[in-house]
């Protein structure tokens, strides 16, 4: 996404500029003046919208994470076929995570300096877990999934996908020659097969 896109709001332009710069230089290595310049606004405009650099980052984390898109997917796109639904969820998750990979790089680089941002980031996995638990429970009620601990299955599915994402994010040398598409397809097939009655 281009920061200069005319369809973006001023707030979005500022947040995207901050994410780009912080991913490259680190949270402490970027000034609000620099962020404002890249966003094409005054520093006063940045402060009017966000109040502080920390609040800017926390707002960006919340704005560009995946829970809104996932809620929409779960409410509108599921067909109640375990393998097909999990494939859609997994592909969507990886597309969103890769689009937002710079935010994760910032979080990994900055560690403890961003404790409030971590809290906001954790809100999204919790919401995804709740969506998956509800989905798995409904699939069990419909007789389309074995009786099992739905929260444990939701966490297993999430950790499988998050682990694949993080491995690709931080590894300079790929751990495998298997493409992400192939990983998603085969892991979802295996997961669905294990849970299908």
Secondary structure, DSSP 8 states (H G I E B T S, - for coil): --TT-TTS-HHHHHHHHHHHHHHHH-STT--HHHHHHHHTS-HHHHHHHHSSHHHHHHHHHHHTSSHHHHHHHHHHT--S-HHHHHHHHHHHHHHHHHHTHHHHHHHHHHGGGGHHHHHHHHHHHHHHHHHHHHHHHHHHHTTSS-S--HHHHHHHHHHHHHHHHHHHHH-SS-S-SS-HHHHHHHHHHHHHHHH--
